[in-house]
């Protein structure tokens, strides 16, 4: 049960149903109040008209027994004097309340002719002349019993001046229509509201289920991929162009990138194992021979293998840190000065290295890592150059550029991206004597990317290869 109501489908259905319920209740309440108010105002207008009609007859000094008051239950009328004594009443009106005179039919002796006595000492309210009807109307609600039937009424009272006394004419209008209409509306709403909410809940449940069906398919496929560890599988992509379809496409793109990353990792581990196996096996062989025949120990070869093994281990550790997302640490540094310092410390190079460029181009990053990039690029140029290696440091807009050129055979256009892959060496660079394990350029590009820069190769103007390292410049 908890799992059911915790689903997005159930929550959407409950939420939509609650919102519709609140809206319908609020709207229904407003409709009922408006309907009741309109019907009550209509009844009040009817009572006002009847009261003024009778008041006009009283103002014309019509005898009370000749007033011809309405005798139906829709318009009960009574006339009272200033002391509250009942003077005239509709024929079928038996009892009335809510008018200030809770009375039954009057005795004949209580009926008086107009102007037949009483003192008008009432100074309260509107002053009227004899035969004048008040503009003000007093309203109230009560009950009336007409011909044995008691019902609720809306009453209106109009005052009329009759010579020496002020009379009040009370007329009523039934509220049965208002009560019946409101009751009918309430019944309809009480029956219709639950049915409508059931329809809303059903439609919402169906629509959300249909919308979330592809999501469930994506979830099942992802669970299967996780269980099988087969990153070659892909989640189904709906043919729609909604958010679910974009989610599926993004998920497949993520799986593709993850598969490529895992494949690179596997290839890296395999290549690293192969590259480590050769120097370790060679070193072990030399040590075993030296142990058995000391006079045959090749110390120089063992040292060379150890140095190569040490360099390879350092490269692998640096790549591992870069793959783990290590960010360069350090402050501002002068790129031109760093290049000159790195080149000046090199010994044993096959060809001289010429450095051109000025100091003052500042970048941000790790001094050790950027020096490693420069060293790797110069090492690569030394292996392929015919007679010279040239390094230039210059500014190019918002970037600082370090270019390393040689006059060798250059890099064929189809190979200009592949050479930056790990453990990739072109055919003329595969011999152990020529040097590296194919990690130098891969490390250089990864370091450049971590510093927000780029590393590309193109053909040098004089022939050969030209490597360009571009880094963001710092403002002076």
PyMOL commands that set and color helices and strands:
alter all, ss='L'
color gray80, all
select helices_A, chain A and resi 2-5+8-59+64-66+108-110+176-228+243-292+294-296+299-323+335-344+367-384+413-415+418-420+427-429+432-434+440-450
alter helices_A, ss='H'
color red, helices_A
select strands_A, chain A and resi 77-80+86-89+93-96+133-146+149-162+165-174+332-334+353-357+362-364+389-396+399-406+454-459+465-472
alter strands_A, ss='S'
color yellow, strands_A
deselect
rebuild
show_as cartoon
